[in-house]
């Protein structure tokens, strides 16, 4: 009886153990995604590179702002063309990766830079973003952005 129970327990746990042993090494993907989030994606905005941004953003891309406002891919491209973006000492730090599938990931992190608030006073601007990216062989750098959500926007006195 004990042997049967032990055998059944082993059989029940075997698939879990097999999955744990074959978990993919995501080191290269996470390094590439970090570069995308810290350098490449902000670079499209900084350089007003609407063409590069268009190739990177999925046609169905949406950005959801902290107030729930939604901007589309077309809105993002128009904004890049119309408005230079070059905040002083901008920095984005990836906090974590949430892998939904091997080809689908949420990248969560925080951006910050020195700016001026609505009253013109210097402040340290920061926000949190979560970005859904999908592996895409035809996209620059092998990934395409499907959505972005920004929250926790602050502009604290510098």
C-alpha positions as a printed NumPy array, in Angstrom:
array([[  0.   ,   0.   ,   0.   ],
       [  2.779,   2.438,   0.923],
       [  4.654,   1.535,  -2.241],
       [  1.567,   2.238,  -4.332],
       [  1.044,   5.617,  -2.663],
       [  4.705,   6.516,  -3.194],
       [  4.525,   5.466,  -6.838],
       [  1.382,   7.551,  -7.392],
       [  3.   ,  10.58 ,  -5.736],
       [  6.069,  10.176,  -7.941],
       [  3.922,   9.937, -11.08 ],
       [  1.981,  13.022, -10.068],
       [  5.154,  15.056,  -9.483],
       [  7.146,  13.777, -12.459],
       [  5.633,  16.243, -14.973],
       [  6.375,  19.138, -12.609],
       [  9.973,  18.026, -12.207],
       [ 10.337,  17.576, -15.969],
       [  9.051,  21.104, -16.617],
       [ 11.412,  22.544, -14.002],
       [ 14.374,  20.828, -15.638],
       [ 13.458,  22.104, -19.101],
       [ 12.672,  25.69 , -18.139],
       [ 14.083,  27.88 , -20.886],
       [ 17.147,  29.986, -20.281],
       [ 15.815,  33.497, -20.785],
       [ 19.117,  35.291, -20.133],
       [ 19.65 ,  36.369, -23.75 ],
       [ 16.007,  37.399, -24.206],
       [ 16.007,  39.425, -20.991],
       [ 19.26 ,  41.145, -21.951],
       [ 17.79 ,  42.067, -25.355],
       [ 14.538,  43.264, -23.776],
       [ 16.479,  45.354, -21.247],
       [ 18.355,  47.051, -24.094],
       [ 15.076,  47.66 , -25.908],
       [ 13.49 ,  49.252, -22.822],
       [ 16.506,  51.27 , -21.644],
       [ 18.   ,  52.438, -24.953],
       [ 16.165,  51.573, -28.151],
       [ 12.536,  52.424, -27.325],
       [ 13.393,  55.776, -25.658],
       [ 15.742,  56.448, -28.589],
       [ 12.843,  56.435, -31.045],
       [ 11.266,  59.282, -29.064],
       [ 14.51 ,  61.135, -28.387],
       [ 15.486,  61.063, -32.078],
       [ 11.947,  61.703, -33.339],
       [ 12.309,  58.467, -35.306],
       [  8.69 ,  57.853, -36.295],
       [  9.732,  55.315, -38.933],
       [ 11.687,  53.217, -36.431],
       [  8.878,  53.498, -33.88 ],
       [  6.323,  52.451, -36.514],
       [  8.316,  49.281, -37.226],
       [  8.558,  48.525, -33.499],
       [  4.966,  49.189, -32.412],
       [  2.328,  46.634, -33.377],
       [ -0.443,  48.077, -35.593],
       [ -2.879,  47.456, -32.702],
       [ -0.557,  49.07 , -30.093],
       [ -2.209,  51.065, -27.311],
       [ -0.72 ,  53.148, -24.536],
       [ -2.829,  53.502, -21.399],
       [ -2.004,  56.56 , -19.333],
       [ -2.248,  56.92 , -15.559],
       [ -5.665,  58.551, -15.921],
       [ -6.959,  55.747, -18.162],
       [ -6.589,  57.759, -21.359],
       [ -5.755,  55.56 , -24.342],
       [ -3.467,  56.574, -27.174],
       [ -3.101,  54.477, -30.297],
       [ -0.085,  53.685, -32.419],
       [ -1.105,  56.505, -34.769],
       [ -1.248,  58.918, -31.812],
       [  2.231,  57.856, -30.686],
       [  3.674,  58.294, -34.173],
       [  2.131,  61.749, -34.565],
       [  3.454,  62.75 , -31.15 ],
       [  6.98 ,  61.641, -32.047],
       [  6.886,  63.638, -35.268],
       [  5.447,  66.768, -33.636],
       [  7.265,  67.044, -30.324],
       [ 10.953,  66.6  , -29.464],
       [ 11.517,  64.559, -26.312],
       [ 14.848,  64.811, -24.573],
       [ 14.494,  65.008, -20.8  ],
       [ 17.659,  65.573, -18.845],
       [ 19.329,  62.375, -17.597],
       [ 16.432,  60.047, -18.477],
       [ 16.898,  56.579, -17.057],
       [ 14.746,  53.466, -17.254],
       [ 15.33 ,  50.541, -14.923],
       [ 13.742,  47.169, -15.589],
       [ 12.225,  45.747, -12.416],
       [ 11.069,  42.35 , -13.624],
       [  9.884,  40.204, -16.502],
       [  6.589,  38.331, -16.451],
       [  6.762,  35.609, -19.08 ],
       [  3.308,  34.672, -20.361],
       [  4.683,  32.416, -23.109],
       [  8.093,  31.952, -24.698],
       [  7.186,  34.674, -27.177],
       [  5.124,  36.991, -24.967],
       [  6.415,  38.982, -21.996],
       [  5.466,  41.885, -19.759],
       [  8.406,  44.118, -18.871],
       [  7.846,  46.168, -15.715],
       [ 10.097,  49.002, -14.635],
       [ 10.517,  52.62 , -13.682],
       [ 11.555,  55.666, -15.693],
       [ 12.908,  58.878, -14.212],
       [ 14.43 ,  62.178, -15.282],
       [ 14.924,  65.759, -14.162],
       [ 12.242,  68.107, -15.483],
       [ 10.139,  71.113, -14.62 ],
       [  6.658,  70.72 , -13.212],
       [  3.559,  72.576, -14.413],
       [  4.583,  75.62 , -12.341],
       [  8.025,  75.651, -13.952],
       [  9.821,  74.428, -10.833],
       [ 12.573,  71.782, -11.128],
       [ 11.46 ,  68.297, -10.141],
       [ 12.432,  64.653, -10.328],
       [  9.868,  63.057, -12.636],
       [  9.224,  59.318, -12.267],
       [  6.706,  56.745, -13.418],
       [  6.154,  53.011, -13.517],
       [  5.355,  51.252, -16.761],
       [  4.358,  47.782, -17.797],
       [  4.905,  46.904, -21.427],
       [  3.612,  43.886, -23.327],
       [  6.035,  42.703, -26.004],
       [  5.799,  39.829, -28.449],
       [  8.644,  38.098, -30.22 ],
       [  8.423,  38.973, -33.93 ],
       [ 11.026,  37.883, -36.452],
       [ 10.176,  40.784, -38.78 ],
       [ 10.437,  43.463, -36.069],
       [ 13.554,  45.466, -35.226],
       [ 15.517,  43.677, -32.529],
       [ 13.163,  40.666, -32.743],
       [ 10.386,  42.1  , -30.525],
       [  7.266,  44.175, -31.147],
       [  5.435,  46.272, -28.554],
       [  1.728,  45.474, -28.196],
       [  0.848,  47.785, -25.318],
       [  2.16 ,  50.02 , -22.582],
       [  0.614,  51.178, -19.335],
       [  1.992,  54.067, -17.302],
       [  1.128,  54.618, -13.641],
       [  2.479,  56.171, -10.473],
       [  3.558,  59.404, -12.169],
       [  5.286,  61.789,  -9.739],
       [  7.184,  65.02 , -10.047],
       [  8.878,  65.603,  -6.699],
       [ 10.859,  68.716,  -5.859],
       [ 14.446,  68.385,  -6.968]])
